[in-house]
Each structure stands twice: as structure tokens, then as C-alpha cells.
């Protein structure tokens, strides 16, 4: 599970925005869990946008509006029906469970030279692939890399993960 520290919060026109301390791999449409911010902001929500500027509201057509004179990095925006909250410092976390798929059980099976895997072997190889993907992705994240969850960054990373 990836967890990020919240530094600021605000809510405008039923959209909550959290600024995170560090860059992240969160994507639009992804489910995140907000905790420790406050009762208004906390919960499991779906990301609507990843704005790079100050969110200022919604126009008559429902489009999100931004102040392009005020850049703000590392923001996540999600729908939240509540009273507006001015932008203020905040604490708490945003977490999500990235699922990395750089390698598969078949990659491991081929590398090991297993001709035809039994059902038990296939189950075990699937667990191995899942664990290896999660471990290698987490280590790269800890080292400051932000990589694709679906494409290995290079051949050496693929081999190391296998």
C-alpha cells in the first residue's frame, strides 16, 4: 500500500482537494482512502482530477475551473458534498493499493524451465509473481522512482523482478 502525507486541504463547490507532500502515482478514477484529515474529508473516494493549479470552483456547465496564476503541485481532487472550506494546512494521509504487473507467473515458469506446471505450481508461481512485483515496485518507490504499474521500466528490472 502506498501512503502519502497531506499538507493542505480545501473544499469548493462540492469538490475536495488535498495537497500531498510528495509526488505520487495516483491516477484519475483510482480509489483512494483519506484518513486523519477530518470527518469532512476522510473516507474512501474516487479521484476526479489531479490539478496542477488552485481549484476555484465549477462553471455553469459543470467544468472544473482553476486559477492558472497559482500553481500547486501534488494535488488530488474528489467529489465531496459539504460546505466550502478555505485552503488551510492539514495533516493526515492518502493511501491506495497499487497493483504492479511487471511480470507474470508465466515469466517465472519460463525462466525456471518448468515444462508444464501443475495446478499447485501455477498457484504458487502466481503468488511469487505478485510478491515480486509488489516488492520491486515498493523498493523503486522508496528510492524515489515513480514507475508505471503495468510496464517494467527496463529489462534489468524485469529480470530482477523475475
Secondary structure, 3 states (H helix, E strand, C coil): CEEEEEEEEEEECCEEEEEECCCCCCCCCCEEEEECCCCCCCEEEEEEECCCEEEEEECCCCCEEEEEEEECCCEEEEECCCCCEEEEECCCEEEECCCCCCCCHHHHHHHHCCCCCCHHHHHHHHHHHHHHHHHHHHHHHHCCCCCCCCCCCCHHHHHHHC
